[in-house]
């Protein structure tokens, strides 16, 4: 007796479907295919010619993709969406364009310290409203899951306040965009604690981390070992405390200098080690052995005018799982543009368009330890994007513009582009 046909709630047919379910270098592209959604989950994916044998379309909302590309929703695994912009850092950008370096700016009172001052001065509602606007710009360009860090409070009370803002952001956007919170109290040592570094690290480990875990305000604990920020031992202490309280460690690693961040991420079993512009072969080997996801953040590399992009090709070839993310933040990646990050992952990090797409979907999900998103397969959460273009190569080639025509979150339409606002497409 044949199995009963699926009765889907939503169907995208006549599509080029990239399942991102076939490995890091294979987008799993199916030409002339369809995706059937069963309420909140993917119910069926396969050739268009088999759709009506597999599915009873009565009662389903059926959309003809017109041969366009359908992919999983993008998973943005590294952002700093919550910050005050009263003291926006546009002047720093102008100084950088004139040749001033990031560390020089930080030493003179700019950098993270400038954003901390603006963030502390902003109300909860102002921070939330600005973060929501940034998040909606990501959604409109195909992001369905986003990680959001604290890190611009840099006191016990302020870091917890920022996590509560992230929590409220997640509540407001739950039906359109999933928000994953990360504690980044280990972003830097606050200026007022410069003479008591050990005391600040102790307060983070013994007060901030336990409170964040107790109130369930964060899933991850992050740190930034770098000149002008934390030492490697300080980062180890912060992440060790996080692990002891059930927070999954992740790390900003080897961005501006080779400090051994990749090895620390491997030592601690971090979910992700992000940046990696300065990683060397020993660091790559350590990441591969430990299975740590390498987070490529190429918009920052461009924004800071760094001499080299992270070696994405070498990381992949060594067997390191790779993610691509935007790193939206006011100092080193002021851009809510996944398209730009996708293209730069190819042009700077050395990935193919297929590898970049997988890294921005399944790779991001791997980094955030979310096995239910990032791929299109039966039983997966129904997060998907209908793009205006017809090939994944086009998605990377036409850079810096929004191609997202329709964004679906948990089986429901979360965003539809206004006519003419998504590139290379007419309306559906």
N, C-alpha and C positions, 0 to 999 in steps of 0.2 A: 504494500500500500504506500503510495507516494506521501512524502512529508507534506503537511499543510503549508500553504504559501504564507509568507510573511505579509502582514497588513500594516505597511509603514504609514507614518504620519507625514513624512516629508521625503520627496525624491528629487535628486538632481540627476537628470539623464542627458545623454548626448554630450558627454564631457570627456576631457583628457584628465584622468584621475591619477594623481601622484599619491600613493598610499604611505610613502615614507616608512615602509614596514619591511624593507628587504635588505637592510644593512647600511653602513655609513656612507657608501659610495654609490648606492643604487636607490633612486627615488621611488622605485616600484611603479613606474609609469604604465598606465593602461589606457590605450587609445580606444575611442568609441565605447566608453564605459559609463556606469551609473553608480550612484550611492543611494541607498535607501536607509532612512532614519526611522527607528522604532522608538518613539517618544524621546528619551534623552540619550539613547545609545545608537551606535551604528548597527544596523541590522543585517545589511547585505552590501557587498561591493563586488562588481563583476562586469562582464561584457554587456553592453546595451541589448544585444540580441537575446540574452537570457533573462532580462529584467522581468518580463511579464510571466514567464514560467516560474520565477522564484517569488514574485510578489503579487499580491492582490492590490491593485492601485485604487480601488473604490474607496473614497474617503480620504485619500492622500492628497497633500498639496504637491503637485508635480511641476517642477521648473525645468525648462529646456535650457541647458547651458550653452547651446549653440557652438559646441566644439571647444569651449573655453576650458581653462585649467581649473581643477578643483584640488585642493590640498587640505591637510589638517590645519587647524588654526595654529598660528605662530605662538611659540612659547618663549617669552622674553625673560631669560633667567638671570638678568642682572640690571637693576635700575635703582636710582635714588630719586624717586618721584616726589618725596616730601621735603620741601625746603622753602624757606622764606626768600622772596625775591626783592625785598625792599632795597637791599644793597646788591643788586644784580651785578654780575662780574663781567659786563660788557667791556669795561675799561681794561680788564686783564687780557681780554681777547685782542684788543687793539695793541696792547703792549707786547703780546706774544707775536702778533703779526710784524711788529717792529724788531723782533729778535730776542725778547726777554724770555727766559726759561721758566718752567713751572716751579722748580725749587727756589729760584731767586724770588719769584712772586710770593711764595709761601713764607720765606724768611723775612720778608718786609711787611708781614701782617695781612697779606691777601690769602688767596687759596681757601682751604677749608675753614680757616678762622673767620674769614669775611662772611661766609655763608652761615656759620654758627651764630654770629651776632645777629644777622637778619632773621634767622629762624627762631631764635629765642625771643625776639621782639614781636613775632607774629602770633596772632590768636590761633586757637585750634581751628576755628571756622575758616580763617583765611588760608591756613595751611591745607585744610581739607579741600576747599574749593579749588585752589591752584593744582593740587595733586589730581583731583578728579578731571580737570580739564586736560592735564597731560595724559592721564590714562585713557580718556576718550579719544585723544588723537592717535594713540597706539591702537585702540580698538578699530578705529576707522580705517586703519591700514593693515588689518588682518591679525592682530594680536588677540588671543582669547585667554591666555594665562600670563600673568606678569608677577615677577618677584619684586618686592619693594623693601628697601632697607631704611633703617633709622641711620644715625651717624652724624647728624648736624645739630644735635643737642649737646652732647659731650658734658653732661652732668647726670647724676643718677635720676633726678626728677625729670629732666628734659628728655633723656633717652626713652624713658618709660612713657612720657607724654607723646612722643612721636610714634611709638608703637601703638598707642591707643588711637592715634589719628589713622594709622594704617589699618587698624582693626575696623574702624568706622568706614574707611574707604572700601574695604572688602564687603562690609554689610550693605553699603549703598549700591555696589556694582555687582552683587552676587549673581544676578540673572543675565548679565552681559559680559562680565570679565572676571575671571578668578584671580584673586590677589593672594600671594604667598609672602608672609612677613619674615623679615630677617633682622636680628639685632646686630647693629654695627657700632656698638659703643667703643670698640677697638679701632675706630677710624683714625684717631690721633689723640695726643695728649692736649687737653684744653690749656689755653694760654695761662689761665690763673693757677694751673697746677704744674707749671713748668718746673718749679723747684721741688716738686713732690711727685715725680713720675711713679715711683713705687707705690705711693699711696693711692694714686688714681687707678693703677692697674689692680691693686688689691680691692678697691671699691667696686670696680667693674665685676671682678671675679666673685666677690663675697656679697655684693648687694644687688647690683643691676641684673646680673645673669639669673640669680635665684628668683628675683621678683618677676622677671619676664617669663621664666618657666612656670612659676607658680600661678600666674594670671593667664597663662597660655596665650601670651601676646606674640610669640615668635615660634617659628619652626626651626630656623637656622640661626647660628651664631657666626659672625664674620669678623675679620680683622685685616689690617693693612700694614704689614711690615715693610717699611721703606724709610729712607732718609727723610727726616722731617715729620715722620709719623711714629710708628712703633718699631721697637727692635724685634728680632726674631724670637727672643726669649719672652718678651712681653706678649707677643701674639700667641705664643705657645701657651702661656698662662691663661689668657682670655679664652682661647678655644678649648683648652683642657677643662676649665670651669664649665663652659657650655656643655661639653660632652657629659660631664658628671651630673648635670641637671637635665639631660635628655634633649638638648638642642644639637642639631646636626651641624658639624663644622663645615665651613667653606672659607676661602681665602682669596684676597687680592694678592697675587703672586708675581714677583719679578717683573714689575712694570717699567720702572725707571732705572733700576739697577739690579744687578745679579746678587741677591741677598740670600738665596737658598730657599725661597718661598715654595718652589715646586717640591723640594725634598720635605719640607715641613708639612705640606698638604698631604703628601704620601704617608709620612710618619703618623699623622693623626687620622688618616682615613677620611679626608675631606670629601664631601660630595662633589665639589668643584674647586678648581684653582683657576682664577680668571685673570686676564691681561696677558702675562707671559711673553711680552716683547723681548725680554732679556734672558729667557730660559736657555740653558745649554743642554748638551746631549745627556749629561748625567741627570739633570732635572727631568728631561723627557723620559728617560729610562725609568726613573723613580715613579713618575705618573703612570706609565704603562703597567709596571708591576703591581701598583696599588689599585688600578682601575679608576683613578680619579678623572673626572671629566674636565677637559681643558676648555675654559670659556674664552672665546675670541671676541674682543671688543674693538673692532677696527675703527669705529668712528672716533674713539679716544685717541688712537694712534695718529689719525689724520689731524684731529683737533689740536693736539699738543705738538704737532710737527716732530714727532719722534723719528729717529733715523731709520728704524726698521719696524715692520709689522711682526706680530707673533708668527712663528714658523708653523702655520697650520698644516702645510703639506707634510713636513717632517713629523709632526705630532700624529697625524692620521696614519702615515706610513709605518710609524713605530707601534701602532695599535692602541693609541690613546683615544678614547672617545672624545668627541668634540661637540661643543655647542657654540652658537653665535647669538649675541645679544646686543641691545642698543647702548646700555650703560647711560641712559638719560641722567644727566646731572649738570649743575650750573657751571662747573669749572673745567671739565675735560670732555664733555660730550653733550652740549646743549642742543639736542636734536631728538625729537620724537619721530624718527624716520627709519622704520625697519628696512625699507627698500634700499636706503643708502648703506646700511650695515650689511645687507645681503650682497650687494654689488662689491663692496670693499672686501668682504670675505673672499671673493674670487680674485679681485685685482691685487689685493695686498697680502692676504694670508695664503693664497695659492690653492684655494679649493676650486673644484668644478662647480658649475651652477647646481647640479644635482646634490653634491656634497654639502653645499651651503644651505640648500633648502632642508635637507635632512637634519643638519646641525641646528637649524632654527626651529625645528619641530620636534622630532624624536630626540635630538641631542639636548635641547633645552629641557624636555620632560625628564630625561635621564639625569641631568644635573640637579633638577628639583625633586628627584625621586618621586615622580608622578607617573606610574606606569599606565594609567588610564587615559592619558592624553598624548598628543604628538604624533599619532598614527591613525590611519583609517583602516580598520579591520572590525569584523563583527565582535560586539561586546565592548568596544572602546567607547569612551564618551563622545557624543556627536558634536564635536567642535570642528568646524570646517570653514573654508573660504572659497568662494567662487571669484576668480580673478578675471580681469578684463582681457588678459592676453591668452593665447592659445598654447604656449609652451613655457616650460620652466626656464629655458635659456632666455626667453624674452623677459621674464620676470627679473632676472639679474642684469640683463643688457640695458633695459630702459631704466636707468638708475635715478634714485632720488625722487621718485614720484609714486603716488598711490595707485595701485592697480586693483585694490579690493572693491569688488562690485557688491558682494553680499557676504556678510559674516554671520555664522551660525554658532551659537553657544548652547551646549546641552540640548540640541535639537530645536532650538527656537531662534528665529532671526533676531540678532542683536544689533545689526547695523546694515543699512542699505544705502549705497552711495547715491547722492543726488545726481540727476542727469548731467553728464558732462564732467563730473568731478573725479571719476576714476578713469585712469588712462586707458586708451586703446579699446574702448568698449562702447556699446550702446546698452540701453537698459534691458533688464529681464523682467 
